[in-house]
Amino acid sequence: MPLSQEKLTAGRCLCGKVQYQVTGDIGDAMRCYCRSCQCVTGSAFASVAAVESKRFQLVQGKDQLGCYESSPGKHRYFCSGCGSAVFVQTDKQPHLTRLRLGGLENPPGVVTRAHIFVDEKVDWYEIMDDLPQYSGWPTR
């Protein structure tokens, strides 16, 4: 199917100054309980999904993006206006962009498949499903 006929999913930050789109399916999501994700979201976990970087496009607000290197080679991008976490890219996997799913506009077909970094989970949140749980990244 030509790109022009593929599904587009839009996303944005809270204030709308940063907007992006993803061509094609978003794919499977994970809930990450690492301490960094807790801090960046202000919550118990972050819902994330990786897409091929070539399918991710900033539509507006590139000049509004801030970036924080939370660990060597891991770049967390956020809106400098409202502070919304938008996406993550790493030096080790530049072909992937990890989206923060809260900014997507009604993404179709996204299913959470696993919980990751559960060893860092906060005590006040209980996982209530039977999805696989991993102490770090899932092994293949």
C-alpha positions as CSV (number, residue, x, y, z in Angstrom):
1,M,0.0,0.0,0.0
2,P,1.4,3.5,-0.8
3,L,2.3,5.6,2.2
4,S,-0.4,8.1,1.3
5,Q,-3.0,5.4,1.9
6,E,-1.6,4.0,5.1
7,K,-3.1,4.7,8.5
8,L,-1.9,7.8,10.3
9,T,-2.1,8.2,14.0
10,A,-1.7,11.7,15.4
11,G,-0.2,12.6,18.8
12,R,0.6,15.8,20.7
13,C,1.8,17.3,23.9
14,L,-0.7,18.7,26.5
15,C,-0.5,22.3,25.1
16,G,-0.5,21.2,21.5
17,K,2.7,23.0,20.5
18,V,4.4,19.7,19.7
19,Q,2.5,17.5,17.3
20,Y,3.5,14.4,15.5
21,Q,2.1,11.5,13.5
22,V,2.9,7.8,13.0
23,T,2.4,6.1,9.7
24,G,1.0,2.5,10.0
25,D,0.3,0.5,13.1
26,I,1.6,1.5,16.5
27,G,1.9,-2.1,17.7
28,D,2.3,-3.6,21.1
29,A,2.7,-1.6,24.3
30,M,4.5,-2.2,27.5
31,R,4.2,-0.6,30.9
32,C,7.5,0.4,32.3
33,Y,8.0,0.7,36.1
34,C,11.6,1.9,36.1
35,R,12.4,4.8,38.4
36,S,13.1,7.2,35.4
37,C,9.7,6.5,34.0
38,Q,8.1,7.1,37.4
39,C,9.8,10.5,37.7
40,V,9.1,11.6,34.1
41,T,5.4,10.7,34.3
42,G,4.7,11.5,38.0
43,S,3.0,8.1,38.2
44,A,3.6,4.5,38.9
45,F,4.5,3.6,35.3
46,A,4.8,4.8,31.7
47,S,2.9,3.2,28.8
48,V,5.2,3.0,25.8
49,A,5.4,1.4,22.4
50,A,8.3,1.4,20.0
51,V,7.8,2.3,16.3
52,E,10.3,2.5,13.5
53,S,11.8,6.0,13.5
54,K,11.2,6.3,9.8
55,R,7.4,6.0,10.5
56,F,7.5,8.8,13.1
57,Q,7.3,12.4,12.0
58,L,7.1,15.7,13.9
59,V,4.4,17.8,12.3
60,Q,5.1,20.9,14.4
61,G,7.0,22.1,17.4
62,K,10.5,20.9,16.8
63,D,11.7,24.2,18.3
64,Q,9.6,23.5,21.4
65,L,11.2,20.1,22.1
66,G,13.5,19.8,25.0
67,C,15.8,16.9,25.5
68,Y,17.2,15.2,28.6
69,E,19.8,12.5,28.5
70,S,18.6,10.4,31.4
71,S,21.4,7.8,31.0
72,P,24.2,7.7,28.5
73,G,22.7,7.5,25.0
74,K,19.1,7.6,26.1
75,H,17.4,10.9,25.0
76,R,14.0,11.8,26.5
77,Y,12.2,14.4,24.5
78,F,9.5,16.6,26.0
79,C,7.6,19.8,25.3
80,S,9.5,22.8,26.8
81,G,6.2,24.6,27.1
82,C,4.0,22.2,29.0
83,G,6.5,19.5,30.1
84,S,4.7,16.6,28.4
85,A,6.9,13.6,27.8
86,V,6.6,12.9,24.1
87,F,9.2,10.2,22.9
88,V,12.5,8.6,23.6
89,Q,15.4,7.7,21.3
90,T,18.6,5.9,22.0
91,D,22.0,5.9,20.4
92,K,22.0,2.1,20.5
93,Q,18.7,1.8,18.6
94,P,18.3,4.9,16.4
95,H,15.9,3.0,14.1
96,L,13.3,2.9,16.9
97,T,11.3,5.7,18.5
98,R,9.6,4.9,21.8
99,L,6.3,6.8,22.1
100,R,4.7,7.9,25.3
101,L,1.2,6.6,24.5
102,G,-0.7,9.2,26.6
103,G,-0.2,11.7,23.8
104,L,-1.7,9.6,21.0
105,E,-5.1,10.5,19.7
106,N,-7.1,7.3,20.1
107,P,-4.5,4.9,18.8
108,P,-6.2,1.9,17.2
109,G,-5.1,-1.7,18.0
110,V,-2.6,-0.9,20.8
111,V,-2.5,-3.8,23.2
112,T,-0.4,-3.9,26.4
113,R,1.7,-7.1,26.2
114,A,4.0,-6.9,29.3
115,H,5.2,-5.1,32.4
116,I,8.9,-4.3,32.4
117,F,11.3,-3.2,35.2
118,V,8.9,-4.5,37.8
119,D,11.7,-4.8,40.3
120,E,11.6,-1.0,40.6
121,K,7.8,-0.8,40.9
122,V,6.4,1.4,43.7
123,D,4.8,-0.3,46.6
124,W,1.6,1.6,46.4
125,Y,0.7,0.2,42.9
126,E,-0.5,-3.4,42.4
127,I,-0.4,-5.1,39.0
128,M,-3.8,-6.7,38.6
129,D,-3.5,-8.7,35.4
130,D,-1.8,-11.8,34.2
131,L,0.5,-10.2,31.6
132,P,4.2,-11.3,31.7
133,Q,6.4,-9.4,34.1
134,Y,10.1,-8.8,33.6
135,S,12.7,-7.4,36.0
136,G,14.3,-5.5,33.0
137,W,13.9,-5.7,29.2
138,P,12.2,-8.9,28.0
139,T,14.5,-11.5,26.6
140,R,13.9,-12.9,23.2
